Amino acid sequence: MYNQYTRPLAPGAPSNGYYYIETPASLGCVYNLVSPVVAGCNPYATTANPSGGSKAIAIVDAYDDPTAASDLAHFSSQFGLPAAAFQVVYASGKQPSVNSGWQVEEALDAQWAHAMAPTAKIYLVEAATSSLSDLMTAVGVANQLVAAAGGGQVSMSWGSGEFSGQTSYDKVFATPGVVYLASAGDSPGVIWPSTSPNVISVGGTALSRNPATGAFQGEVAWQQGGGGPSAYESVISYQSAIPAISQMVGSKRGTPDVSAVADPTTGVWVFSAGAWYIIGGTSVAAPVWAGVLNLAGVTYSSTSTAFSAIYNHTSGYNGITSGDCGPYEGYLAQGAWNFCAGNGSPNGKANK
């Protein structure tokens, strides 16, 4: 679980002009997913939400969120989104216990996948606990659900430090027709399953807004975002085929592949258990990207085919070329791909 959030705000938030915090409409505007795109994409002046989505997105988290459905309904009503086609699934067949931290995580993941792809079916697959074995069981259930829906995405806003046996689990992320996404982490370095060669690693950015007008000014690397070369996973072919990337990663898998807003100071609204939160972390970026891929309407046979679009196109991405991240802030956001933001954040629906 990788989210960073402030204390709960008043149940009536978000109030007009209170914070320039991202809404479905404002983020859709920033990422060119709505029409018309309003100049400045001010959260309090932008009302057009992303529209569309099909098949399924499965969110994999741990423990139970007993208010997930009502919270998603409240979030949708607040921001003018259609009611979600939403289902909670207990991976073990039994309702898990409640964990307050994971409850907020689950609300975040479901709400922001729905925000980017409002007409996609959203499954919240709850693992019995946060143990690796239980989470892998939940991924297996998610695989079945998404495959049965005709394809889609599995989003994982969690991870752990790399370990020598991780490669033996990579086969779990290989169901045909399913594209896997995982958060790159919220501290310098890399985490698994983000480093798996079968998973799209999603890093973090920060959005700059004019403090007086709320106008969007640009996007930079988030200093706390995860990224770098894996210690155990071999480089993917799409990275080794591009000399500029190959020189950076060598023989190892490099992360992230893509990125989206993650800085808690430029975070997103989430409603959980009767309160509004402002949340950041790459926990935001992963479900946002899952929704964007779903919204784009391309059904991939595997994550590998999705990598082809990521590494062979630039027009569908906002390259992040300012800022730094990593150990000692030693990675610079520069070039077409970097350890801070990968190939960049979404720019429209094309070339996804």
Secondary structure, 3 states (H helix, E strand, C coil): CCCEECCCECCCCCCCCCCCCECHHHHHHHCCCCCCCCCCCCCCCCCCCCCCCCCEEEEEEECECCCHHHHHHHHHHHHCCCCCEEEEEECCCCCCCECHHHHHHHHHHHHHHHHHCCCCEEEEEEECCCCHHHHHHHHHHHHHHHHHCCCEEEEECCCEECCCCHHHHHHHHCCCCEEEEEECCCCCECEECCCCCCCEEEEEEEEEECCCCCCEEEEEECCCCCEEEEEEEECCHHHHCCHHHHHHHCCEEEECCEEEECCHHHCEEEEECCEEEEEECHHHHHHHHHHHHHHHCCCCCCHHHHHHHHHHCCCCEECCCCCEECHHHCEECCCCCECCCECCEECCCCCC
